[in-house]
Each structure stands twice: as C-alpha cells, then as structure tokens.
Amino acid sequence: MQFLSLSRRRIEAFPPEAFTLELMARETQRVKELYAAGILRQVWKRGDMPGAAILWEAASEGEVRAAFGSLPIAEAGMLEIIAIVPLEPYPGFGSVR
C-alpha cells in the first residue's frame, strides 16, 4: 500500500543554524537507506515551506510513522508530520468498482 506524507521543519523552535551540515548529511544517508529498503519510494522538497512530501510503500501507517521517526531530523524533534494519507489506485485507469 502507498502513503503520502507531508512534513514541515519546526523553524519556529529551531533556528537555521540548528540544521547543521552534519545533521543534513545524516538525513540524506537515512533517506538513501529507506529508499534502498523499498519503503521510501519518492521524496520532494516542499516549495511552500521547509519540509518534504514523501511517497511511501508500506503495509500500514504505523510502518510509515516508524520509518519517518527514524529520520535524524525527526529524531531530533525538528520535523513534524502534517499529514499521512493512504493512497488508492485511480479508477480511471482500470475497472471501476
């Protein structure tokens, strides 16, 4: 099953210098690990605010939340989930039920 998450950086609580190069490098590495594991399918940087939109492949929302929680910025409390949305196939490309 696929899920879409929207997150935002907690910039009101953490100044820009808190997002260090070392922290961002660890975040990038973890994203790559989750991608290689097949749970993180695509990731985009949000254009409206600091944060991300991530397409996940998981058996449950709990699995998505656990993977999201393993991101170093989330572990540090500097990133929050705005929404996790379960996705269903668009019926226009197949039989309608």
VOVEXLO-728409 format. One line per field, with one value per atom (N, C-alpha, C): residue number from 1; atom name; x, y, z. Coordinates in steps of 0.2 Angstrom, whole numbers, plus 5000, padded with zeros to 4 digits. Atoms other than C-alpha are relative to their C-alpha. Last residue first. Layout:
BEGIN
seq: (NUM/...)
atom: (CA/...)
east: (X/...)
north: (Y/...)
up: (Z/...)
# end
This chain:
BEGIN
seq: (97/97/97/96/96/96/95/95/95/94/94/94/93/93/93/92/92/92/91/91/91/90/90/90/89/89/89/88/88/88/87/87/87/86/86/86/85/85/85/84/84/84/83/83/83/82/82/82/81/81/81/80/80/80/79/79/79/78/78/78/77/77/77/76/76/76/75/75/75/74/74/74/73/73/73/72/72/72/71/71/71/70/70/70/69/69/69/68/68/68/67/67/67/66/66/66/65/65/65/64/64/64/63/63/63/62/62/62/61/61/61/60/60/60/59/59/59/58/58/58/57/57/57/56/56/56/55/55/55/54/54/54/53/53/53/52/52/52/51/51/51/50/50/50/49/49/49/48/48/48/47/47/47/46/46/46/45/45/45/44/44/44/43/43/43/42/42/42/41/41/41/40/40/40/39/39/39/38/38/38/37/37/37/36/36/36/35/35/35/34/34/34/33/33/33/32/32/32/31/31/31/30/30/30/29/29/29/28/28/28/27/27/27/26/26/26/25/25/25/24/24/24/23/23/23/22/22/22/21/21/21/20/20/20/19/19/19/18/18/18/17/17/17/16/16/16/15/15/15/14/14/14/13/13/13/12/12/12/11/11/11/10/10/10/9/9/9/8/8/8/7/7/7/6/6/6/5/5/5/4/4/4/3/3/3/2/2/2/1/1/1)
atom: (N/CA/C/N/CA/C/N/CA/C/N/CA/C/N/CA/C/N/CA/C/N/CA/C/N/CA/C/N/CA/C/N/CA/C/N/CA/C/N/CA/C/N/CA/C/N/CA/C/N/CA/C/N/CA/C/N/CA/C/N/CA/C/N/CA/C/N/CA/C/N/CA/C/N/CA/C/N/CA/C/N/CA/C/N/CA/C/N/CA/C/N/CA/C/N/CA/C/N/CA/C/N/CA/C/N/CA/C/N/CA/C/N/CA/C/N/CA/C/N/CA/C/N/CA/C/N/CA/C/N/CA/C/N/CA/C/N/CA/C/N/CA/C/N/CA/C/N/CA/C/N/CA/C/N/CA/C/N/CA/C/N/CA/C/N/CA/C/N/CA/C/N/CA/C/N/CA/C/N/CA/C/N/CA/C/N/CA/C/N/CA/C/N/CA/C/N/CA/C/N/CA/C/N/CA/C/N/CA/C/N/CA/C/N/CA/C/N/CA/C/N/CA/C/N/CA/C/N/CA/C/N/CA/C/N/CA/C/N/CA/C/N/CA/C/N/CA/C/N/CA/C/N/CA/C/N/CA/C/N/CA/C/N/CA/C/N/CA/C/N/CA/C/N/CA/C/N/CA/C/N/CA/C/N/CA/C/N/CA/C/N/CA/C/N/CA/C/N/CA/C/N/CA/C/N/CA/C/N/CA/C/N/CA/C/N/CA/C/N/CA/C/N/CA/C/N/CA/C/N/CA/C/N/CA/C/N/CA/C)
east: (5004/4921/4996/5003/4928/4996/5007/4940/4997/5002/4956/4993/4995/4965/4998/5000/4950/5005/5004/4949/5000/5005/4964/4996/4999/4973/4994/5004/4971/5001/5001/4983/4996/4999/4984/4997/5006/4987/5001/4999/4999/4994/5005/4998/5003/5006/5007/4994/5005/5021/4994/5006/5034/4996/5005/5052/4994/5000/5065/4995/5006/5061/5000/4998/5079/4994/4997/5073/5002/5006/5063/5002/5003/5079/4993/4996/5088/4997/4996/5075/5003/4993/5070/5004/4997/5053/5007/4999/5048/5004/4994/5052/5001/4994/5041/5006/4998/5027/5007/4998/5027/5002/4994/5026/5003/4995/5012/5007/4998/5003/5005/5005/5002/5003/5005/5010/4995/5000/5022/4993/5003/5027/5000/4998/5030/4996/5004/5029/5003/4996/5037/4994/5006/5032/5004/4999/5046/4993/5003/5049/5000/4994/5054/4996/4997/5039/5005/5003/5029/5003/4999/5040/4997/5006/5041/5002/4999/5057/4994/5000/5051/5002/5000/5054/5001/4998/5050/5000/5000/5048/5003/5000/5053/5001/5006/5049/4999/5006/5060/4994/5004/5075/4993/4997/5086/4996/5001/5075/5002/5007/5075/4998/5001/5094/4993/4997/5095/4999/5004/5084/5002/5006/5095/4995/4998/5110/4994/4999/5102/5002/5007/5097/5000/5003/5114/4993/4997/5121/4998/5003/5108/5004/5007/5113/4997/4999/5132/4993/4998/5128/5001/4993/5119/5002/5000/5101/5007/5001/5102/5000/4993/5110/4999/4997/5093/5006/4997/5085/5003/4993/5074/5003/4996/5058/5007/5001/5049/5003/4996/5058/4998/5003/5049/5005/4995/5053/4997/4997/5037/5006/4997/5030/5003/4998/5018/5003/5000/5016/5003/4997/5009/5001/5002/5005/5004/4996/5006/4997/5004/5000/5004)
north: (5004/4996/5004/4996/5004/4995/5001/4994/5004/5007/5002/4999/5004/5018/4993/4999/5029/4996/5005/5020/5002/4995/5030/4995/4999/5017/5005/5005/5021/5001/4999/5031/4994/5006/5032/5001/5001/5050/4993/5007/5054/4998/5004/5073/4993/4996/5087/4995/5003/5076/5005/5003/5086/4998/5001/5089/4997/4994/5096/5000/4996/5084/5006/4994/5077/5005/5003/5060/5006/5002/5069/4998/4994/5077/4999/4996/5061/5007/4995/5051/5005/5001/5036/5005/4999/5043/4998/4993/5043/5002/4998/5025/5007/5003/5021/5002/4995/5033/4997/4993/5024/5004/5001/5007/5006/5001/5013/4999/4993/5019/4999/4996/5001/5007/5004/4988/5004/5003/5001/4996/5007/5009/4996/5006/5028/4994/5005/5044/4993/5007/5058/4995/5004/5077/4993/5005/5087/4996/5006/5102/4995/5005/5120/4993/5000/5129/4995/4995/5132/5001/4993/5123/5005/4995/5107/5006/4994/5096/5004/4993/5080/5005/4994/5062/5007/4994/5046/5005/5001/5027/5007/4994/5026/5000/4997/5009/5007/5000/5000/5003/5005/4996/4999/5006/5006/4994/5001/5021/4993/5002/5019/4999/5006/5019/4997/5004/5034/4992/5000/5044/4994/5004/5039/4999/5007/5045/4995/5003/5061/4993/5001/5064/4997/5006/5060/4999/5006/5073/4993/5000/5086/4994/5003/5083/4999/5007/5085/4997/5004/5101/4992/5000/5108/4996/5004/5112/4999/5007/5120/4995/5003/5135/4993/5003/5139/4996/4995/5142/4996/5002/5128/5005/5002/5132/4999/4995/5142/4998/4994/5133/5005/4996/5116/5006/4999/5108/5005/4993/5103/5000/4998/5086/5007/4993/5080/5001/4996/5061/5007/4994/5051/5004/4994/5033/5006/4993/5018/5005/4994/5000/5006)
up: (4995/4957/5004/4995/4941/5005/4999/4930/5006/5000/4926/5001/5004/4923/5000/5007/4928/4996/5004/4945/4992/5004/4952/4996/5008/4963/4998/5004/4982/4993/5007/4993/4997/5004/5012/4993/5004/5018/4997/5004/5031/4997/5002/5036/4998/5000/5045/4998/5005/5051/5000/4998/5061/4994/5006/5059/5003/5004/5072/4994/4999/5086/4996/4996/5085/5002/4994/5079/5005/4996/5066/5007/4998/5059/5004/4995/5060/5002/5004/5050/5006/5000/5060/4997/4994/5065/5000/4999/5047/5006/5004/5046/5000/4998/5061/4996/4994/5056/5003/5002/5039/5005/5003/5047/4997/4995/5058/4998/4998/5043/5006/4996/5037/5001/4998/5025/5004/4994/5017/5001/5002/5001/5007/4996/5005/4997/5002/4994/5003/5002/5003/4998/5002/5003/4998/5006/5012/4999/4998/5024/4994/4999/5023/5003/4994/5016/5001/4997/5000/5007/5003/4988/5004/5001/4998/4997/4995/4995/4998/5003/4986/5006/4995/4990/4997/5003/4981/5005/5007/4985/4996/5003/5003/4993/4997/5009/4998/5003/4997/5003/4996/5008/4996/5001/4996/5003/5007/4998/4997/5000/5017/4992/4997/5016/4999/5005/5004/5003/5005/5016/4994/4998/5030/4995/5000/5021/5002/5007/5017/5000/5003/5035/4993/4997/5041/4997/5003/5029/5002/5007/5034/4997/4999/5053/4993/4998/5048/5001/5006/5038/5002/5001/5053/4993/5005/5054/4997/4997/5070/4995/4999/5061/5004/5005/5054/5001/5004/5071/4994/5001/5079/4995/4994/5088/4999/4995/5074/5007/5000/5061/5005/4995/5065/5001/4995/5048/5006/4999/5040/5005/4994/5034/5000/5001/5021/5007/4994/5020/4998/5002/5005/5007/4996/5008/4998/5000/4997/5004/5000/5000/5000)
# end
